[in-house]
Amino acid sequence: SELLARSLFACGISTVLQTSLGSRLPLVQIPSFEYLVPAMVLSSHLSPVYTCITSLQNSLPGTAMASTCPAPHCAITGSRVASLREVSGAVLVSGLVQLVLGVSGMCGWAARHCGPMVLAPSLSIIGLSTYKEAAFFCSTNWGIALLLVLLAVTFSQHLGSCRLPFCAWPQAQGGSTEPSVPTLRTFSVLLPFAGVCIVCAILSHLHIPWESLDLAVAQLSWANSTFHAPWLRIPYAGEWGWPLLTPRALAVGIAMAIGCSMNSVGCYVLCGRLLQAPRLAPHACNRGLCTEGLGSLLAGLLGTPGGTAASIANTCATGLTQAGSRPSVQVSALACVVLGMSPRLAGLLTRIPLAVHGGVLCVTYAVAVGTGISYFQYADIDSGRNIFIVGFAMFMALLVPRWLGAAPAHLATGWVPLDLLFLSLLMVPVFLTGFLSFFLENTVSG
């Protein structure tokens, strides 16, 4: 609960900076998957407490690590705080690297050289790379997940133009009324989410068994950790010790920065595309990356195991609702800050059923896949060169993480920091797709 609260506190402040000083797009900042995979790679080389964590993550295909725990309640030897400090050191390094990339203009230069043959596979793979995680979450109860998906699709697509009469308001001139906004489309994610959560609460209250959890997940006692957390605790830097800067943390931090920077550039393009806004200028991309770097610096100093990056899921939800308002995002940032100062309230978020998370992922990340495919209209997709670039980049982005997840020990250079750098980069599909498509697009003639 305390880790989640600290992370939410950093994300709230980073969101305010992003919407006011950074890219100024309505983007919510969260700890993205691009931080999770390198953190897991680093944790596999640290104290056994993190090896216990990886036993839970083994259920996420493509990001699994070898576990030495004989059971979920294995005996933990070593310092949890020291391990967390080293992961926080990697987050701190990632923030510094992102600041350098933003100030130097590298982010804007790369964004200017990203054509449709780079954007199309990159955005598509952002959505496709999470299908296994979404399926894992949905498998706890497919009925709940499908109910959420059905409601979200109905509200956003079939009833997207429906205007409720009681939501009309009078015009400034005259006595006529202005038709209300398409309410069901505007709340096409919030209403299904709230409705399904209420259904789950009713089923739990009636003691009707409806959720089938994996053994590792079922033995995590969310309630006990939540009820023992304090109501109010304002996080501050160094409370759990300062981040450790080791060669391993430096290597993993560089990988975090590269992966999250590529994810953020894609998120900027995706947000503008979904809101039908002009493409973001290079200097705005640089400012956005600088503010994300500041957010990651804050997160690292607070001791969290993940930095801040633009949220793909929230961006896709903006595309579904067509509500691209910066004030609304800043309200969510304020809510994150409030939750960050109350670990008990933040811990209640862990009670949201996994099937609800899975349903939201199914709806939102599908939008990223479709947006990526839409960029093919600006390229000659009948060209053999373009067909090869798209197919090779996307296939390798799905194959390499799967191979390394099954046999991470096969990648050994003899120097642990270099091994961690390669593993952290090669297990992130967004990096592989972006790097391969960018390299081939700018080097292969045609």
URHU-V623905 format. One record per residue. N is the residue number from 1. SS is DSSP state (@ for helix, = for strand, . for the rest). NEAR is the number of other ideal C-beta (glycine too) atoms within 12 Angstrom. D_LAST is the distance of its C-alpha to the last C-alpha in Angstrom with 1 decimal. Layout:
n:ss:near:d_last
N:SS:NEAR:D_LAST
N:SS:NEAR:D_LAST
//
This chain:
n:ss:near:d_last
1:.:31:53.3
2:@:32:53.4
3:@:33:49.9
4:@:35:48.6
5:@:39:50.6
6:@:43:49.3
7:@:43:45.7
8:@:43:46.3
9:@:43:48.0
10:@:48:45.0
11:@:45:42.6
12:@:37:44.8
13:@:35:44.9
14:@:53:41.2
15:@:46:40.6
16:@:33:42.9
17:@:32:41.0
18:@:46:37.6
19:@:34:38.8
20:@:22:40.8
21:.:23:39.2
22:.:38:35.7
23:.:43:32.9
24:.:28:35.8
25:.:43:34.2
26:.:38:36.6
27:.:55:35.6
28:.:41:38.1
29:=:51:37.9
30:=:41:38.7
31:.:41:38.4
32:.:45:35.2
33:@:39:34.3
34:@:50:32.2
35:@:50:35.6
36:@:39:37.4
37:@:46:35.4
38:@:47:35.6
39:@:51:39.3
40:@:44:40.0
41:@:46:38.4
42:@:50:40.6
43:@:43:43.6
44:.:41:43.5
45:.:35:44.5
46:.:38:47.2
47:.:25:50.6
48:@:25:51.5
49:@:27:51.7
50:@:35:47.9
51:@:31:47.9
52:@:32:50.0
53:@:36:47.5
54:@:36:44.7
55:@:33:46.9
56:@:29:46.5
57:@:33:42.7
58:.:28:42.5
59:.:29:42.6
60:.:33:39.1
61:.:22:36.8
62:.:36:33.9
63:.:39:35.9
64:.:31:39.1
65:.:40:40.8
66:.:21:43.6
67:.:25:47.0
68:.:23:50.2
69:.:26:52.4
70:.:12:54.8
71:.:14:55.3
72:.:25:54.2
73:.:14:57.4
74:.:21:57.0
75:.:14:58.9
76:.:21:56.9
77:.:14:57.6
78:.:21:56.0
79:.:18:55.4
80:@:25:53.4
81:@:22:53.5
82:@:25:52.1
83:@:37:49.2
84:@:37:48.4
85:@:33:48.7
86:@:40:46.0
87:@:50:43.6
88:@:49:44.4
89:@:40:43.7
90:@:52:40.1
91:@:54:39.8
92:@:44:41.2
93:@:42:38.7
94:@:54:35.8
95:@:43:37.3
96:@:31:37.4
97:@:36:33.8
98:@:50:32.7
99:@:29:34.8
100:@:24:33.1
101:@:34:29.6
102:@:40:30.7
103:@:20:32.8
104:@:19:30.2
105:.:21:27.5
106:@:26:25.1
107:@:43:25.0
108:@:29:24.1
109:@:20:21.4
110:@:35:19.7
111:@:37:20.3
112:@:23:18.7
113:.:22:15.4
114:.:35:15.5
115:.:26:13.4
116:@:29:14.0
117:@:40:11.9
118:@:40:14.5
119:@:42:17.5
120:@:41:17.5
121:@:48:18.0
122:@:50:20.0
123:@:50:22.4
124:@:41:22.7
125:@:44:23.7
126:@:50:26.2
127:@:39:28.1
128:@:32:27.7
129:.:46:28.8
130:.:42:32.2
131:@:26:33.2
132:@:26:35.4
133:@:31:37.3
134:@:35:37.8
135:@:24:39.1
136:@:32:41.4
137:@:34:42.9
138:@:32:43.3
139:.:25:45.0
140:.:29:48.1
141:.:29:48.8
142:@:24:46.4
143:@:25:48.8
144:@:39:48.7
145:@:36:44.9
146:@:22:44.5
147:@:31:47.1
148:@:43:45.1
149:@:34:41.9
150:@:23:43.7
151:@:32:45.3
152:@:40:42.2
153:@:26:40.2
154:@:22:43.3
155:@:32:43.8
156:@:36:40.2
157:@:23:39.1
158:@:16:42.1
159:.:22:44.4
160:.:23:41.8
161:.:19:43.4
162:.:22:47.0
163:.:20:49.1
164:.:19:52.4
165:@:11:55.3
166:@:9:57.0
167:@:17:54.1
168:.:15:54.5
169:=:14:55.8
170:=:12:57.6
171:.:11:55.8
172:.:9:57.0
173:.:7:58.3
174:.:8:60.6
175:.:8:61.6
176:.:11:58.7
177:=:15:56.4
178:=:15:52.7
179:.:17:51.0
180:.:19:50.1
181:.:21:46.6
182:.:24:45.3
183:@:25:47.3
184:@:30:46.2
185:@:31:42.5
186:@:29:43.2
187:.:29:45.1
188:.:40:43.0
189:.:38:42.6
190:@:27:45.8
191:@:25:48.2
192:@:36:47.0
193:@:34:46.9
194:@:21:50.5
195:@:25:51.8
196:@:35:50.6
197:@:28:52.0
198:@:20:55.3
199:@:28:55.3
200:@:31:54.7
201:@:20:57.5
202:@:15:59.9
203:@:21:59.2
204:@:19:59.8
205:@:11:63.0
206:.:11:64.3
207:.:8:63.5
208:.:14:61.4
209:.:11:59.0
210:.:25:55.5
211:.:29:53.2
212:.:20:52.4
213:.:23:51.2
214:.:21:49.9
215:@:15:52.6
216:@:24:51.0
217:@:27:50.5
218:@:16:53.9
219:.:18:55.7
220:.:23:54.3
221:.:17:57.1
222:@:24:55.4
223:@:16:58.7
224:@:13:60.7
225:@:21:58.1
226:@:25:57.9
227:@:18:61.6
228:.:15:62.4
229:.:28:59.9
230:.:19:61.4
231:.:20:61.2
232:.:16:60.3
233:.:24:58.6
234:.:19:56.6
235:.:33:54.0
236:.:17:53.9
237:.:22:52.1
238:.:15:53.6
239:.:22:55.9
240:.:28:54.8
241:.:20:54.1
242:.:21:51.4
243:.:38:47.9
244:.:30:47.7
245:.:23:45.0
246:.:26:44.5
247:@:23:41.7
248:@:34:40.9
249:@:41:40.9
250:@:31:38.7
251:@:35:36.0
252:@:53:36.1
253:@:47:36.2
254:@:35:32.9
255:@:41:31.3
256:@:56:32.9
257:@:46:31.6
258:@:39:27.9
259:@:46:28.0
260:@:56:30.0
261:@:48:27.9
262:@:47:24.7
263:@:51:26.9
264:@:57:28.3
265:@:51:25.1
266:@:52:24.1
267:@:48:27.6
268:@:47:27.4
269:@:44:24.4
270:@:45:26.1
271:@:43:29.4
272:@:33:28.0
273:@:34:26.2
274:@:33:29.3
275:.:28:31.6
276:.:14:29.3
277:.:22:29.5
278:.:13:27.1
279:.:27:24.5
280:.:34:26.4
281:.:21:26.3
282:@:25:25.3
283:@:21:29.0
284:@:33:30.2
285:@:42:28.0
286:@:35:29.5
287:@:33:33.0
288:@:49:32.5
289:@:51:31.6
290:@:36:34.6
291:@:41:36.9
292:@:57:35.7
293:@:43:36.4
294:@:34:39.9
295:@:53:40.5
296:@:52:39.5
297:@:35:41.9
298:@:38:44.6
299:@:50:44.0
300:@:48:44.2
301:@:31:47.4
302:@:46:48.9
303:.:37:48.3
304:.:45:46.0
305:.:43:43.6
306:.:45:40.6
307:.:55:39.1
308:.:52:37.8
309:=:53:34.4
310:=:50:33.3
311:.:42:34.3
312:@:48:31.7
313:@:38:34.7
314:@:41:36.3
315:@:45:33.2
316:@:42:32.7
317:@:41:36.4
318:@:41:36.0
319:@:40:33.4
320:@:41:36.1
321:@:36:38.9
322:.:26:37.1
323:.:29:39.5
324:.:27:37.5
325:.:19:40.5
326:@:26:40.7
327:@:16:44.5
328:@:24:44.3
329:@:39:42.1
330:@:26:44.5
331:@:20:47.4
332:@:33:45.7
333:@:36:45.3
334:@:23:49.1
335:@:24:49.8
336:@:37:47.8
337:@:30:49.9
338:@:21:53.1
339:@:34:52.2
340:@:39:51.3
341:.:29:54.8
342:.:29:56.4
343:@:32:55.5
344:@:26:57.7
345:@:29:55.9
346:@:38:52.5
347:@:30:53.6
348:@:23:54.4
349:@:26:50.6
350:@:28:50.6
351:@:26:52.8
352:.:28:50.1
353:.:35:49.6
354:@:37:46.5
355:@:37:46.0
356:@:39:45.6
357:@:35:42.9
358:@:36:41.1
359:@:42:41.4
360:@:41:40.0
361:@:41:37.0
362:@:37:36.4
363:@:41:36.4
364:@:41:34.5
365:@:41:31.7
366:@:33:30.9
367:@:39:30.0
368:@:46:27.4
369:@:32:25.8
370:@:25:25.8
371:@:37:24.5
372:@:42:21.4
373:@:27:20.8
374:@:24:21.2
375:@:31:18.1
376:@:26:16.0
377:@:14:17.1
378:@:19:14.9
379:.:26:11.6
380:.:17:10.5
381:.:22:12.3
382:.:10:12.5
383:.:17:8.9
384:@:14:9.7
385:@:20:7.1
386:@:28:8.7
387:@:23:12.0
388:@:22:12.1
389:@:35:11.5
390:@:37:14.2
391:@:25:16.5
392:@:27:16.5
393:@:39:17.1
394:@:36:19.8
395:@:24:21.5
396:@:29:21.9
397:@:36:23.1
398:@:31:25.9
399:@:24:26.6
400:@:33:27.1
401:@:40:29.7
402:@:24:31.5
403:@:21:31.8
404:@:34:32.9
405:@:34:35.3
406:@:20:37.0
407:.:17:37.2
408:@:31:36.7
409:@:15:38.8
410:@:15:36.3
411:.:26:34.3
412:.:15:36.8
413:.:14:36.1
414:.:8:39.8
415:.:14:39.6
416:@:24:40.1
417:@:26:38.4
418:@:21:35.1
419:@:29:35.5
420:@:41:36.0
421:@:34:33.0
422:@:29:30.7
423:@:41:32.5
424:@:48:32.4
425:@:36:28.6
426:@:36:27.7
427:.:48:30.0
428:.:48:28.4
429:@:46:25.7
430:@:51:24.4
431:@:43:23.7
432:@:40:22.0
433:@:46:19.6
434:@:45:19.0
435:@:32:18.5
436:@:35:16.3
437:@:45:13.9
438:@:31:14.0
439:@:22:13.5
440:@:28:10.6
441:@:33:8.8
442:@:20:9.6
443:@:14:9.3
444:.:20:6.5
445:.:8:3.8
446:.:16:0.0
//
